[in-house]
Amino acid sequence: IKKEGNMLNNGVILAGGKSSRMGEDKALLPFGKYSSLSRYQYEKMKNLFKNVYISAKNNKFDFPAKIILDKNENFSPLIAIKSILEELKQDFFLISVDMPLVPKDDIKNLIKLYCSSKEFEIYTVKTSKGLEPTAAIYTQKVLPIINKMLSNNQHKLQNLLKNSKTAYLNTKNSGLYININNKIEYEKALKFYKNL
């Protein structure tokens, strides 16, 4: 899909969190037939994007992947997005590693929205719970807003969406936007996955 002669080439999996509620690194939990959630997301994104990267603190993965290292000691998704924008110098689609059930069709429709309209800084999905900042396209235009927020020690992604020109896609698949934060949610996601 073209936008000003360019495709949206980059998909990035966000996998740098502490997983404190899970008690172990959720990015490395097995998922379906895959050795890890990270591997599952990586293979899924490979079907949608020319380049797939993983944003993480270190290369902890058991498969060859392009890593964007988040060198800041204090992890926050906002700092990670800043690092990705500065490293790639291109727009990208971001998906959190702990959201494995997000439908491919929603991602494709989000890319179509991005390609059809140039004036927005962020393109995201709206579920019944609200906007999803970790299933979104971030453009280079949003970097100054991120820098300003970080200089004021603001890290909430929802505030970034509010402070930016944000376009959104309504989804009928709200139930598939599950964040896996604990063992119960992990088991629930596995059951959903088996039934897809």
RAQUI-V339793 format. One record per backbone hydrogen bond with DSSP energy under -1.0 kcal/mol. CO is the residue of the C=O (numbers start at 0). NH is the residue of the N-H. Records with the same first field share a line. If there is no record, write none. Layout:
CO = NH + NH
This chain:
2 = 5
5 = 2
6 = 8
8 = 50
9 = 92
10 = 52
11 = 94
12 = 54
13 = 96
18 = 22
24 = 27
25 = 28
26 = 37
28 = 36
30 = 33
33 = 30
35 = 39
36 = 40
37 = 41
38 = 42
39 = 43
40 = 44
41 = 45
44 = 47 + 48
50 = 10
52 = 12
53 = 67
54 = 14
55 = 69
57 = 59
65 = 53
67 = 55
72 = 74
75 = 79
76 = 80
77 = 81
78 = 82
79 = 83
80 = 84
81 = 85
82 = 86
83 = 87
84 = 88
91 = 137
92 = 11
93 = 135
94 = 13
95 = 98
97 = 179
102 = 106
103 = 107
104 = 108
105 = 109
106 = 110
107 = 111
108 = 112
109 = 113
110 = 114
111 = 115
120 = 138
121 = 166
122 = 136
123 = 168
124 = 131
125 = 170
126 = 129
129 = 126
131 = 134
133 = 95
135 = 93
136 = 122
137 = 91
138 = 141
139 = 142
141 = 145
142 = 146
143 = 147
144 = 148
145 = 149
146 = 150
148 = 153
149 = 152
155 = 159
156 = 160
157 = 161
158 = 162
163 = 165
164 = 120 + 121
166 = 123
168 = 125
172 = 175
173 = 176
175 = 177
178 = 180
181 = 185
182 = 186
183 = 187
184 = 188
185 = 189
186 = 190
187 = 191
188 = 192
189 = 193
190 = 194
